Each structure stands twice: as C-alpha cells, then as structure tokens.
Amino acid sequence: MSTGSRKLWGGRFEAATDAAVERFTASVHFDRALARYDLRLSRAHARMLGACKLIGAEDQAALLEGLEHIEQEIEDGSFPFDPALEDVHMNIEARLAEKIGEPARRLHTGRSRNDQVATDLLLYLRDAVQAAERGLHELRRTLVTRAREHLDTVLPGYTHLQRAQPVRLAHHWHAYVEMLGRDAARFRDLRGRLQLSPLGSGALAGTTLPLDREATARELGFAGPARNSLDAVASRDAALEFLAATAIAMVHLSRLAEELVLWSSAEFSFVELDDAFATGSSLMPQKKNPDVPELVRAKSGRAIGNLVTLLTVLKGLPLAYNRDLQEDKEPVFDSAATLRDALEVTAGAIATLRVDSTRMRDAASDPMLLATDLAEILVGEDVPFREAHETVGRIVRHCLEKNLNLRQLTRKDLAAFDPRFPAGASELLDLDRSLEARALPGATARETVAAALDASEVEITEALDTLQTETAT
C-alpha cells in the first residue's frame, strides 16, 4: 500500500505524497493536544448517528468501545501517533479501523474534518478559558493576602519612573488585583461566544443526511448548533479573542514582573525574591538574579506574537475553510501554556517575596513627594490651583538650588512665595497625614485601601466558587 493510499482521503489520488510535503503539512506533533476533545466529539457523533438510524446498534457499540480503548491508549502514552496520517483526527480514525474494522468507516458519516476541527478547538478553548480565569483569580488572591500584610508599608508611587507621591504597598498591589480582575472578566466574557457547535456543518455547506445537530450540541455542552455552516468552519475569532485576552493578561504580568526586577536591584532594594524563585550566576558567586520575573516579562512577547500570527493568517482568507487554518492551533496551545505557567510562578514569587518595609518608607519620606499637598493647602486658602502649582514649583526650585529640605522652610520662608500659607512646612507636611487625607474612593488612605481589599476578596472568592461549581457539573 502506498503512502498516498493510506490517507483517509486517498481515493482521489494515485501517487504517494512527497516526503517533504508529509513533513511540511503534518500537525499531529502539536494537535494531539486535541485528542481527548476529538474522542469526546466522536462519541457524541456516534451516539447521534445511532439515534438517527444512520448506523446500526452493533456498529454504534463497536465505535464507542473502540473509542474508549483509544482514549486509554492516549492516556497511558501507548497510542501510536503516525505523522504520515497528518493530524490527530486521522490518527484516531485510522487506529479505530485497526481495532474494530469496518464499523470505523462509518464514524465520519455526515461530518468533515472541517467541522470536526472547529468543534474540537472550541471544546479546548472552553477548558483553556476556565483555566485562565482560575489562574488569574488565584494570583489575585495571593496579591490580596500579601497586600493585607502591608497595609502600613509605604513606598513612593512613581510616574515616568520618577518618585511622585507616597502610596501604601497594599494600594500598589491592589492595582494589579484590579487589572487581573479585568483580565479574568475578558476570559469569562469570551465563554458567551463559545456556545454554538460547528459539528454537523460538514465541509462548508452542511449535509443531506438527517443529522440531529441539536443532540450533539447538547451532549457536548453547547447551547445549540451554529447557525451558518460557512461561518462555523471558517471562523477563528474565538481563538483570536482568546489570544488577545491572553496577550493583555501577559502584558499585565510583565509590568508586575518588571517591578519585581527593579525592586530587587541594589538601587531599590525594596524586595528580595525567595531562593526558590531566583537563580545565580555561573561566574559571579554573589549574584541573585530575578530570572523568574525576567522570563515572565520576556514571555509576554510570545503571547503578543501568537496574536499577531493568527491575525495575519486570517486577514486574507476567503470563505470557507483553507489549510492556512492549521496554523491556528500552535499559537493557541502555546499562549494557553505560557499564561498558565506565568500565573503559577508569579503567584509563587509574590507569596514568598520578602519586603523591606524600612527601605520603602525611607524612600517615601522625601519631603518633595508632598509638594502637591503644599499646593493643595494653598487651594484650601482660596488660591487657584494653577497659581498654587506655580508657587510651589518656585519653592521646589529654591530648595534644589539652595540644597534645602522642603520641610525646613518656616512660615516666613513660605510667605516670601505666598503670604497665604497658614504655617511652616514642618507643620503642614507629614507623610502619614498625607496618606490618610487621601480618603476618596480608590485612593490610598488606610481604611479606603482595606475596604477595597475586602471587596476584591469577596469578588475573588465568589468567582473561584463559581468556577469550582462549573467544573463539578
């Protein structure tokens, strides 16, 4: 038997496929990740074919038994994947024929690899979306836990990587809790667009056979069948949306990772990574390198690249299916694994991080970080903000030129710039008072931050409980 004739589509062809083409077109080395979804789909399809009297009861039983045996082989690692059979779907069907003979030839009744692949991918995405949600909420929970420990830890907030105003570390970490919460919401929102089953759409136009698409959709957990067969087999916007949500989440993780890299440097010395989440140098024995957050930062590029890859694949494709769509899976699989691992190691790094609260507070105690407070004090004396801002700017320049500490300026000194200052800087400017004065919703006062953490904790607990319930059902 020639290589060409072993193909499940080989009836049209006489010559064997060129060896280079075999290598170039094979996908089983990566799409085997869809094996358990393909088996689940095939069982549902076989049961539907039997119920619709398109195959006999004996054939249906043989198909279901054979698929069960193949699933066991795949789980225990003994399944003989053959690259010559192109993909996981043809490998499973060929193996089924080896096991049960003639009935295996009936399994593909009323379906194409086009609707089969599209359905498998949606089933995979449903699990990947749920895993991403869970991982994001677990990292959020870790951040909330650590933030509670550091409600009274103060550090400089930065803009342009320049010290700006003092904030609580809890407030800073809660910013990431909020970002990651929106990431989780993006994945949950995507679920609503994974609810219609492509199975039964055939290659592009449906089939003349009396399939029960509603039955297979229900068994596979979909709300119903896709409403347009062309769209069902040719669209990959669900995969695009998954890649976009993953890329955004990885960018947020990259920003957090960048701060861990900066903060663990000698120049900052705000934190120290636990040994389990750092590495050393092969040459310099004193080094402790933040390799874990550095790799999280770098791997965000993979997630961004995967999104661009699939956007580029899709942008010029006419309807319906084109072989280009084989390139949809590797980016999805890679991004799913990258996000999963990045969430796990980031949660571990945050959970075990050692914080130097004294070093942070010392950095936040620079009186210049309270310059805005000084301007707002003038606003309280009925000075227009722009005028107050300009006045304090001149005071700051004066201190820098004279090498003065801002808090050293007396009321007389301040009055030289504006007589409406009510007291000297030492009375007006206080780090803890400045923090507590920022008590508006979303700001950095202690009770405000504590309340925000409480609200986030409730939200995270509810989300994880919901995910647990959904998994159980």
Secondary structure, DSSP 8 states (H G I E B T S, - for coil): --HHHHSTTGGG--S---HHHHHHH--HHHHGGGHHHHHHHHHHHHHHHHHTTSS-HHHHHHHHHHHHHHHHHHHHT-----GGG-SHHHHHHHHHHHHH-GGGGGTTTT--HHHHHHHHHHHHHHHHHHHHHHHHHHHHHHHHHHHHHTTT-EEEEEETTEEEEEEEHHHHHHHHHHHHHHHHHHHHHHHTTS-EE-TT-TTTT--SS---HHHHHHHTT-SEE-S-HHHHHH--HHHHHHHHHHHHHHHHHHHHHHHHHHHTSTTT--EE--GGG-B--SS-TT--B-HHHHHHHHHHHHHHHHHHHHHHHHTT--SS--GGGGGGHHHHHHHHHHHHHHHHHHHHHHHH-EE-HHHHHHHHT-GGGGHHHHHHHHHHTT--HHHHHHHHHHHHHHHHHHT--GGG--HHHHHTT-TT--S-HHHH--HHHHHHH--STTS--HHHHHHHHHHHHHHHHHHHHHHHHHHH-
